[in-house]
Amino acid sequence: MIIEIKVPALPESVSEATLMSWHKKVGEAVSREENLIDLETDKVVLELPSPDAGVITEIIAKDGETVTAGQVIAKLDTAASASVQAAPAQSTKEEPAKTPAAAMPAAAKIAAENNVDLSQVKGSGRDGRILKEDVQQAPVAKPAPVVASSPAIQIVGDRPEQRVPMSRLRERVAQRLLQSQAENAILTTFNEVNMQPVMDLRNKYKEKFEKEHGVKLGFMSFFVKAAIAALKKFPVVNASIDGKDIVYHGYFDIGIAIGSPRGLVVPILRNADQMSLADIEKQIADFAAKAKDGKLALEDLTGGTFSITNGGTFGSMMSTPIINPPQSAILGMHATKMRAVVENGEIVARPMMYLALSYDHRLIDGREAVLTLVAIKDALEDPTRLILDV
């Protein structure tokens, strides 16, 4: 029985998807629920499991094509076996005519540098191999224009270039960043925090913490807790604008920016005020693993009332993070460095971090923004505040 393999229903607000790489070829057997291909949307990557066991008889939509929900992209024969449906092998007699003669490494290098088409060069080496002398004697072609849709490396004169299409996630990130810059009155305020108290607390309990909870005690959980404490004092920073209304959120859904092979993603810690440090660390670790494997679900990325991004992971000393709409503020963490500071009239070395709070000035005044950042700083420099809620 021949059945059609269709694009599944896409998440709400997503109209199209891009096919990534087929995991099966025509003629290959598949089992029920085996993943056939990944579909990339502008938010998440979806797997397309086989509806039944059988053999792929036809692939209609190729890798990289744009598809919509319900579109037929392949056909499956549930009654066939792989040996019956396998595509016939090409005759070995035809291979030499279709495969260009192999070129020696030196010859290939000279050809690339001089824009020589190796398919037009007759090799004088053993078994027709192309030698560097063959390339040197070949006429040099005019530089070929770079084809926008081709991901292959193109040689323009003597300088290689590679042009590849944006992933859907990268397109979406670009759109949202432009939207944020265009629609928000973004302003950034800075402060610095002495990380020594948090580092001392972490070093004292990190082994017991990991043994007890099965996860490492990082710095991000402290920042999440400190941010929530500040947001409770200044609710407008946790609010958002909807038309001419201000929406004050009675919950704290904190977005954590995570780098992934597909680009930047911001999964959400829901009701983060009700989570322990261990809960936060476990959830972030889970998000990081899912992001690496492209397994984040749409619900992981939807919503959020405030975000935190850590450029310090990559060595950033200072930056102005961009708000993730419809949120109204975002906290930027940076690298911790030993710096000279003045304490009680004396110059001492302390592990210092610059903090940045970008906010929508349409909603948040400078006073609230500055005091929010100061509250975060105070909580981190005296972590006992987070326990006593003061």
N, C-alpha and C positions, 0 to 999 in steps of 0.2 A: 504494500500500500504506500503510495506517495503522499507525503504530508508536507505542507508548506511551513517553513521556519520564518516567523515574522518578528519584527521589532516589537518588544513588549511596550506596555503603557509607560510613558515617560513621566517623571516627577512633575508636579504642578508648576506652571510657569516655564517649563522647558518644552520647546516645540520641535527641536531637532537634536540629533546626536551624530557623532562621527564614528564610523567603524574603525577599530584599531587593527589588530592582526588576527586573522583566522587561525585557530589552533588546529584545525583539521583541513585536509585537502579533499578534492573530489575523489571518490573511490575508497576513502578511509572509513572504517567502522567507528561508531560512537556508542556510548552507553547512555542510558536514561539519566538526565540531570547533569551530564558532563558539560562543562563550560565550552561553548563553541567559539565565542568571540566576545571581546570586551567592547562596550559602547561608551564613548566619552561624551559627556554633556558638559555644559559650562559650569556645572556644580560638582558632579560626582561621576565616577566610573561604574557602570552597571555590567553585570555578567549576564550572558544569554545562555541559559542551560538548554540542552537538547530535550525536546518534549517527549522523546521516546528513543529506544535503541534502534539502530539501523545503520545505513550507509549513506553518506553524503553523495547525492547524484548530480547536484548542480549548485554552484555558487553564483548567485545573480548579482549581488552587490560586492564590490571588491574592497580591499583595504583602503581606508582613507576617504571613502565616499560618505556623503551626508545623507542621512536617512530620517524618516519620520515614524511615529508610532503606527503599528499595523502594517508597515511596508514589508512585502515578501523579499527576503534577502537570500534564501537558499531553499533547497528541497531535499527531503530525506526519504529514503525507501526503507520502510520498517520490515520488509520481507526479504531483502537482499543480503548477500554476504559480501565481505570486502573483496574476495577473490573474483566474484562475478562482475562487480561494478568498477574494479580498478581500471584506471585509464591505461591503454596500451602503451608500452614503452616505445620511445622513438627509436628508429632504426639507427644502429651504430654507423651505418654508411653515410648518414646525413650529417653526423656531427662535424666532420671537418669543414663542410661547406658553411655551417652556421656559426662555428666557433672560430674567432680570429686567431691567427698564429700567436703563440706565446712570445712575449718580449723579455729579454734579459733586463734585470733591474736598472742597469746603467742606461739601457736604451729607453726604458719607460720614463726615467727621470728626464732625459734630454728631450723626449717627445713632449712631456708635460710642460717643460720650460719654454719650448718653442712652438707650442700649439700644433703639433704634428699628429695627424690622424693615423694611428697605427694600423687601422683596417686597410689603409691604402698603401702600406709599406710591405714590400716583398722581402721576407727574411732569407738571409744567405747562410744562416747557421744550421747546425744539425737539426733534422726534423723540421726545417723551416723556421727555426727560431729567429727572432729579429734581434740583430746585434746593434750596438751603438753606431757602427759605421753605416749601417743601413738607414738609420734615422738621420744621421748627419748629411747623407746624400739625398734625402727626400726633400721635396719642396715644402716650404713653410706656408701654412694656410693663414688666411686673415683671422684675426681674433673673432671668435664666435660670441654673439650676444648672450648674456646670462638669461636663462629662461626662468621666469618668476615662479612657476609652479613646480620646478624640478628641485628635489632635495640634494641632488648630486653636486659634487664640487665642480665648479666651472673655472676655467683659466681665462682671465682677462689680461691679455698681454703676458706679463710674467708674474702676476699676482693672483693667487687662488682666492675664490670666494665661494661661500656656500649659502644658498637661500632656501629656507624651509618655511612652510606655513606655520602660523601660530596654532598652538593647541587651543581647544575651546576654553579651557580653564584660563589660559593666559589672555585670551581675548576678553573674557568676562572680568578678570582682574583689571585689565586696562580700562574697560568701560566704567567700572565702579570707581576707580581712582579718579578718572576724569570727571565723573558725576560728582564725587565728593568735593573736588577742587572747585567745580563750577557752582555748586548749590550751597556750600557751606562757607561761612566767614571764618576760615581757619586761622587760629592764633595759637602760638606755643609758648608756654612758660617753663622755665628750667629751675632746677635746684640740685643739690648734691646730698648724698646720704653716706654716712659712715657705716660701712657694712660689718665692722668688727663685732658688734653684739650678736648679729644673726650668725656670723661665721663661728663665733665661740659657742653659741647654743647648738648649732648644727654639728660642730666637731665633737661636742660633749655627748650628744645622744644619737649620732648617725648610725652607729653599729647596733645599738639596742633597738632603734627605730626600724632598721631593715630586718633585724631578726624577728621583731614583733609583728611587723606589717607586711613583710615580703616585698618591699619596694624601697628604693633609696630615697633619702630625704634631700631634696633639692632646694634651690632658692625660690623657684617660682611659686610654691605653695605659700611662702611667707608674703610674697608680693600680692598674691590673690587675696589673702586675708587682710593685709594692710589696705589694699584698695577698697575692699568691701567696708572696712571700718570707716574709711574716709567718705565713701558714697552714702553711708547711713547718716553722716553728719551734714552732708550737702547733697540732698536728693536730686537737685536740678542737674547735677553732673551725670546722674544715672537715667535722666529723662530723655525724651526725643520730641521732635517737632512733627506734627501731622497736620498739614495744611496751615490753618491759623490757630490750631490747638497745641497745647503742651501736654504730652502724655507722661505722667509720673508713674514709673514702674514700681510696684510693690514687691518686687523680686529682684534677684541679682544673678543674671545670666552672663557670665564672663567669657568673652572670646579670647582664645589663646592662639596667637599667630604661630604657625608651624611651617617650616620649609619642607617641601616634598619634591620628588623627581618631576612632578607635573607643574610645580609652581607653588606659590604661597596659598595656604588654606588657613581658615580661622574656625576651628571647631569650638563648640560652646559647652562650658561647664554650667549646667542648669542648676538653679537654686544653690549656687556655690556657697552662700552664707550658711547653709545647713550641712556643708561638707567639712570633714576633719582634714587636717594636713595630709594624712595618709590617703584619704579618699581623693583628694585633689591630685596628689602625686600619681596614684594608680590610674586615674582617668586621663591625665596628660600622657602618661606612658602608653596607654592604650590608643589614644589618638595618634601619637607619633608612629606607632607600629602600623596602624591602619592607613595613615597618610603615605608611609613608605611603600606599602603594598597596593595603594590605590583602592582601599576597601572602605573609605569613609562613606557613610550613608547620608542622604539628603538631610535627615533630621539632625545629624551631627553638626551641620553647618548652618542651620536655619535659626534666625533670631539673634539674640544677644543684646545686652543693654550697655555694655562697656567692654573694651578690649585692652589686652596687654601684649606688647611685642618686645622681644629681647634681641636687639641688634648686637648686644655685647657678646653673644655666642660666637659671632664672626669677627669680633674685635672692634666693633664700632665704639667710638668714644662719645659721640654726640650726634643726634639726628632730630628731625622734626617729623614724627610719624603722621600719616594721613588717616583721618577718621574713616571708620568703616560704616557707611550709612545703612540704616537710619539712626545709628548711634550718634551721640553728641560729643564724645570724648574718647581718647585713647592714651594709655600710658606707655612710654618708651623706656625700656631698661637699656643699660649700656655696660661696657666693660668695666670691671673693678680693677683699679690700679692703685698702687701705693703712692700717696702724694703727701707733700708737706702741708700740714694744717696747723692753725694756732689754737691751742687749748689752754685755758687759764694763764694766758700770757706767754706760753712756751710753744716753740715750734716742734711738732712731733709728726711721725710718719703714721698714716692711717690708710686702710684699704677703702678708697672712695669710689663712688659711682655717681655719674651724672644721671638725673632723671629728667624726662621731658613729658609734659602733659599738653597734647594738642586738643583744642576744644572749639566748639562752634560758638563764636561770639554773638550770634543772633540770639542764643538762648542763655549762654553762660557768661556772666560778667567776670572781669578780671579778678575781682575779689574772691569769688567762689572758686575759681580755677586755682589761684595761688594758695588759698587756704586748704584746698583739697590736696595739693601736692605737699604742702607742709604737714598735713595730717598723715599722709603716707610715709613721709620722712620720719616723723616722730614715732610712728608705730614700729618702723624697722630699726630705729636706733634704740628703742626700748621695747623689745618684743613682749614684755610682761603686759603692756597695754592691751595686746590682743587677747590675753587670757582674762584680764579684768574688765575688758570692754570700756576703757576710759580713753 
